[in-house]
């Protein structure tokens, strides 16, 4: 009986705020997917609707720490990072998701197409800054990753002129020599995108990034961000997801060559799977996770690698889809519904759980916050996929702290 009561209490924690209440007494409980769609649409609407209207520069507030001069970069940051998280959702057939969801998704995609035309049109008031030195490379890479994740709908849905202009702007980022850290993957991801479009990539940029990241592997699914290891979430923000996505393209075209062979890409994915398992174990029974390292204000973006592993069916064998969905939904509720997360006009504020501008690094601003969208990657799975239909289950920390059996942890060999 005691174990039953403990298990029951743990299961109650699985229910996010969205599922513990009904919007009206006569309406059914909101499903997890409906809740995710609601949160994704809420985050995306101000950015994409204004970009489509050519009013992003006019309407988007620029919040930054101590007037750090981030305004020239903020708009590309918001667009590239937001689309990086939404793009797999655009690829899902409208027949495999509910009609109400498809309507919202299709509206966002239409805004994205219209907006990207403005983004690369030099005569538009919303022409985005791809050509400055430094930061534009970062967010061009997130946009390139979005195209890698949605080659048919987001990229393929653009008109020919806009595609040519996007390619021109992506090539312009070659004016930045990336620092000797995770930035190597930004250059590599841009080049992988160019290869996907049929352009000739700069293989020196991709070869160097993939070889160097492999040299920076410190073991058990973790890469060092440069010569020294940093205890932060940059494995999830940048390194693991871009190695997987850019690596997939490079493996497709250069699988007979190092460092893109089948064996090397399998190793990248195996490490990413292990890291996803580490992230799952980091989520507390209450739906929180450790607040450590730089750029913590990316909020739910800290768990991008876990979301990506769910999308790509790369979860470790001892981690079920039902437990990951339950954990991510609970985290989402705690973070994205915290008072102050959005300003009165619906833009993301600077903060980790609410408005906490004082915790920001100098390089963060309003646009930076939209990397939080990467928690939505599993929306790229159809509504009938097992990720969405599997029963909710306690995640690892709930089992452990609830006195239930839980799988022992183990390192991977390479």
Buried (B, 14 or more C-beta within 10 A) or exposed (E): EEEEEBBEEBBEBBBBBBBEEEEEEEEEEBBBBBBBBBBBBBBBBBBBBBBBBBBBBEBBBBBBBEEEEBBEBBBBBBBBBBBBBBBBBBBBEEEEBBEEBBEBBEBBBEBBBBBBBBBBBEEBEBBBBBBBEBBBBBBBBBBBBBBBBBBEBBBEBBEEEBBEBBBEBBBBBBEBEBEEBBBBBBBBBBBBBBBBBEEEBBBEBBBBBBBBBBEBBEEBBBBBBBEEEBEBBBBBBBBBBBBBBBBBBBBEEBEEEEBBBEEBBEBBBBBBBBBBBBBBBBBBBEBBBEEEBBBBBBBBBBBBBBBBBBBBEBBBEBBBBBBBBBBBBBBBBBBBBBEEBBBEEEBBBBBBBEBBBEEBEEBBBBBBBBBBBBBBBBBBBBBEBEBBBBEBBBBBBBBBBBBEEBBEEEEBEE
